[in-house]
Amino acid sequence: VRSFHDLPLWTKVLVVTAACLAACLVAAASIWLAATETEGRLAEIANKTLPTAAASAQALDTVDRTQAMAMRAMVWQQAGVPQATIDALGKDIAHELEALHATAVGMVAGRAENDADLPQLNAIGAKSVVYAKQLGDALDLVADPAVAVGYFRRADATFEVLRSDISALSAKHRAAEAASIQATRATSHAALIRLYWILGSVGLAMLSCCRLWWRRSPVRSVR
């Protein structure tokens, strides 16, 4: 900085221009790195966390609705509701079970072998198959409540385990979603602070050079 005033005018202009360009390049690189990191985090949320959280929430809603409909079929049978109505409800339950199985298969599809969620997803898929089998057997025997109750109890026990596993998976990815969003916000904030420091440092250096240039210029001597 002290030798800046000894340079020719064209050299000073060139140095100032080069410093401004360098500052712009550094600021642009900082913005690009922050944008790349933020984009990577958002892509991770969009490609993995959000779909799994949404699918697990859908599976949880489906299994709850299916269980409620199965209990309704049992109550309707004991209450003497027409068999045609119960059969129609049974078809709706079968449709819900197919939707549950499709959701479980969809969550597993496209997963890498080393995916941390794969064992839990496979367990959910296997239990959903067992639950559908037990519930289907219970509905087939719903006309004989004395026998159907035992099947319903087994299906209810499987339902509790299945629901617990889906709830744990949903809570896990909800927490991961919140953590990823918080990390993305922190990355953006850090990039903004870094940009402020870059611009402030360059501005201070330029101000120092200009101040020394003005102090050593012929204008000061003339005045």
Backbone torsions as a table, in degrees:
resi	resn	phi	psi	omega
1	VAL	NA	-40.0	-177.9
2	ARG	-66.8	-29.5	-179.7
3	SER	-90.3	2.9	-176.8
4	PHE	-65.4	-35.9	-175.8
5	HIS	-72.4	-17.1	179.7
6	ASP	-82.3	-9.9	-178.2
7	LEU	-78.1	153.4	173.9
8	PRO	-63.7	161.2	-176.8
9	LEU	-61.2	-44.3	-178.5
10	TRP	-63.8	-32.8	177.7
11	THR	-69.9	-38.5	177.7
12	LYS	-62.8	-44.6	178.1
13	VAL	-61.7	-41.1	-180.0
14	LEU	-65.3	-42.0	179.5
15	VAL	-64.9	-43.4	179.7
16	VAL	-63.4	-43.5	178.9
17	THR	-62.7	-44.4	179.1
18	ALA	-62.9	-38.5	178.9
19	ALA	-65.4	-40.2	178.3
20	CYS	-65.2	-43.7	178.2
21	LEU	-62.7	-41.9	178.3
22	ALA	-62.4	-41.3	178.0
23	ALA	-62.5	-41.8	178.2
24	CYS	-63.7	-41.0	179.3
25	LEU	-65.4	-42.2	178.9
26	VAL	-64.5	-42.9	178.7
27	ALA	-64.0	-41.8	178.7
28	ALA	-64.7	-40.0	178.3
29	ALA	-64.6	-39.7	178.5
30	SER	-63.4	-43.8	178.9
31	ILE	-64.2	-41.5	-179.2
32	TRP	-65.0	-42.5	178.9
33	LEU	-63.8	-42.4	179.1
34	ALA	-64.8	-41.5	179.4
35	ALA	-65.2	-37.9	179.3
36	THR	-65.7	-44.4	179.6
37	GLU	-65.4	-42.2	178.5
38	THR	-64.2	-41.6	178.8
39	GLU	-63.3	-38.4	177.8
40	GLY	-63.8	-41.6	178.9
41	ARG	-67.0	-42.1	178.7
42	LEU	-65.7	-35.9	177.4
43	ALA	-65.4	-37.9	177.7
44	GLU	-63.8	-40.7	178.2
45	ILE	-64.6	-45.8	-175.4
46	ALA	-70.0	-34.3	-173.7
47	ASN	-89.1	-25.7	-173.9
48	LYS	-126.2	-55.4	-171.6
49	THR	-67.1	-51.9	-177.4
50	LEU	-63.9	-46.8	179.1
51	PRO	-60.3	-41.8	-179.8
52	THR	-66.8	-41.5	178.6
53	ALA	-63.8	-41.8	179.5
54	ALA	-67.6	-42.4	-179.7
55	ALA	-66.0	-40.7	179.2
56	SER	-66.9	-36.7	176.3
57	ALA	-65.6	-39.8	176.9
58	GLN	-64.4	-42.6	178.9
59	ALA	-64.0	-39.4	178.9
60	LEU	-63.6	-42.4	178.7
61	ASP	-64.9	-40.1	-178.8
62	THR	-65.8	-44.4	-177.4
63	VAL	-68.9	-35.1	175.8
64	ASP	-65.9	-43.4	-179.9
65	ARG	-65.6	-39.2	179.4
66	THR	-64.3	-43.6	-179.7
67	GLN	-64.3	-40.6	178.8
68	ALA	-64.4	-40.6	178.8
69	MET	-66.6	-36.9	178.8
70	ALA	-65.8	-41.8	177.0
71	MET	-64.5	-35.1	178.2
72	ARG	-66.0	-38.7	178.5
73	ALA	-62.3	-40.2	179.5
74	MET	-65.0	-43.1	-180.0
75	VAL	-66.2	-41.6	-180.0
76	TRP	-62.7	-37.3	179.1
77	GLN	-63.8	-42.8	-179.8
78	GLN	-72.4	-24.9	-178.9
79	ALA	-87.7	-2.2	177.4
80	GLY	80.9	25.0	176.5
81	VAL	-67.0	143.7	-179.4
82	PRO	-52.4	142.2	-176.3
83	GLN	-62.5	-32.1	179.3
84	ALA	-62.4	-38.1	178.5
85	THR	-67.6	-40.7	179.0
86	ILE	-66.4	-38.5	178.2
87	ASP	-64.4	-39.4	177.6
88	ALA	-63.8	-39.9	176.1
89	LEU	-64.8	-37.7	177.7
90	GLY	-61.9	-37.6	176.6
91	LYS	-65.3	-38.8	176.9
92	ASP	-64.0	-39.6	178.6
93	ILE	-64.3	-41.6	178.1
94	ALA	-61.8	-38.5	178.0
95	HIS	-64.4	-41.8	178.6
96	GLU	-65.2	-38.1	178.0
97	LEU	-65.6	-37.5	175.9
98	GLU	-64.7	-40.5	177.9
99	ALA	-64.3	-39.6	177.7
100	LEU	-62.8	-44.0	179.4
101	HIS	-64.8	-40.5	178.7
102	ALA	-64.1	-38.3	178.1
103	THR	-66.2	-42.4	179.0
104	ALA	-63.9	-41.8	178.4
105	VAL	-66.4	-39.8	179.8
106	GLY	-64.1	-33.8	178.7
107	MET	-70.2	-28.5	-179.7
108	VAL	-83.3	-31.3	-174.6
109	ALA	-60.7	136.6	176.6
110	GLY	80.0	4.5	-179.9
111	ARG	-81.8	142.9	174.3
112	ALA	-74.2	157.1	-177.7
113	GLU	-65.4	-26.3	-179.7
114	ASN	-96.4	14.4	179.0
115	ASP	-65.5	133.8	-176.9
116	ALA	-67.2	-26.4	-178.1
117	ASP	-87.2	-9.7	-172.5
118	LEU	-60.9	-45.9	178.2
119	PRO	-59.2	-41.5	-179.9
120	GLN	-67.7	-37.8	178.7
121	LEU	-68.2	-39.9	176.9
122	ASN	-63.3	-39.3	178.1
123	ALA	-64.6	-40.4	178.0
124	ILE	-64.0	-42.8	179.0
125	GLY	-62.5	-42.9	179.7
126	ALA	-65.9	-41.9	-179.8
127	LYS	-69.2	-31.9	177.0
128	SER	-66.3	-34.8	176.4
129	VAL	-66.6	-44.9	178.6
130	VAL	-62.5	-42.3	180.0
131	TYR	-62.8	-43.0	178.8
132	ALA	-63.4	-40.1	179.2
133	LYS	-64.4	-47.0	-178.6
134	GLN	-65.7	-40.6	-179.6
135	LEU	-69.8	-36.7	176.6
136	GLY	-64.1	-40.5	177.2
137	ASP	-64.0	-39.6	179.8
138	ALA	-65.2	-40.2	-179.8
139	LEU	-70.1	-31.9	177.4
140	ASP	-66.1	-27.9	-177.8
141	LEU	-106.0	16.1	-174.8
142	VAL	-63.8	-23.6	178.3
143	ALA	-68.1	-18.4	177.1
144	ASP	-115.4	84.8	-174.0
145	PRO	-55.6	-34.8	-177.7
146	ALA	-60.7	-35.6	179.3
147	VAL	-87.8	-38.1	-175.6
148	ALA	-65.4	-30.1	-178.3
149	VAL	-59.5	-40.6	179.5
150	GLY	-63.2	-41.0	177.8
151	TYR	-67.0	-39.3	178.6
152	PHE	-63.9	-37.4	178.9
153	ARG	-65.5	-41.1	177.0
154	ARG	-65.2	-41.3	177.8
155	ALA	-64.8	-35.2	179.4
156	ASP	-67.1	-39.6	177.8
157	ALA	-64.6	-42.3	177.2
158	THR	-65.3	-36.7	177.7
159	PHE	-59.8	-43.3	-179.0
160	GLU	-62.4	-43.6	179.5
161	VAL	-66.9	-44.2	-179.6
162	LEU	-62.4	-44.0	-179.7
163	ARG	-65.2	-38.4	178.2
164	SER	-62.3	-42.7	179.6
165	ASP	-65.3	-42.7	179.7
166	ILE	-66.5	-40.2	178.6
167	SER	-62.6	-41.0	179.1
168	ALA	-64.1	-41.7	178.4
169	LEU	-65.3	-41.9	179.1
170	SER	-63.3	-45.5	180.0
171	ALA	-63.9	-37.9	179.3
172	LYS	-60.9	-45.5	-177.0
173	HIS	-79.4	-26.2	171.5
174	ARG	-63.9	-43.3	177.5
175	ALA	-65.3	-40.4	177.9
176	ALA	-65.0	-37.2	177.7
177	GLU	-63.1	-46.2	179.5
178	ALA	-64.0	-41.0	179.5
179	ALA	-65.8	-39.2	179.9
180	SER	-67.3	-40.5	178.0
181	ILE	-64.2	-41.2	178.7
182	GLN	-65.2	-40.5	178.3
183	ALA	-65.4	-37.1	177.4
184	THR	-64.4	-42.3	176.9
185	ARG	-63.2	-40.9	178.6
186	ALA	-64.8	-38.7	177.9
187	THR	-63.5	-44.5	179.3
188	SER	-64.1	-41.2	178.8
189	HIS	-65.2	-42.2	178.9
190	ALA	-64.3	-38.7	178.1
191	ALA	-64.6	-39.7	178.4
192	LEU	-65.2	-42.7	177.5
193	ILE	-63.6	-41.0	178.2
194	ARG	-62.4	-39.4	178.4
195	LEU	-65.8	-40.2	176.4
196	TYR	-60.5	-42.6	179.6
197	TRP	-64.2	-41.2	179.7
198	ILE	-62.8	-50.7	-178.6
199	LEU	-65.1	-39.3	178.4
200	GLY	-65.2	-42.0	179.5
201	SER	-65.2	-44.6	178.9
202	VAL	-64.7	-42.4	179.1
203	GLY	-62.7	-39.8	178.5
204	LEU	-65.7	-41.1	178.1
205	ALA	-64.6	-42.5	178.3
206	MET	-65.1	-39.1	178.4
207	LEU	-64.0	-39.2	177.8
208	SER	-63.9	-43.8	178.7
209	CYS	-63.0	-45.1	-179.4
210	CYS	-65.2	-37.0	179.7
211	ARG	-65.7	-43.5	179.0
212	LEU	-67.5	-37.5	178.3
213	TRP	-62.7	-44.2	-179.8
214	TRP	-66.1	-39.6	-178.0
215	ARG	-67.4	-33.7	-179.3
216	ARG	-94.1	2.1	-174.7
217	SER	-79.4	160.9	179.7
218	PRO	-63.3	-23.1	-179.5
219	VAL	-58.6	-40.1	-179.1
220	ARG	-64.1	-41.4	-179.8
221	SER	-65.8	-42.7	179.7
222	VAL	-63.4	-44.7	180.0
223	ARG	-65.1	NA	NA
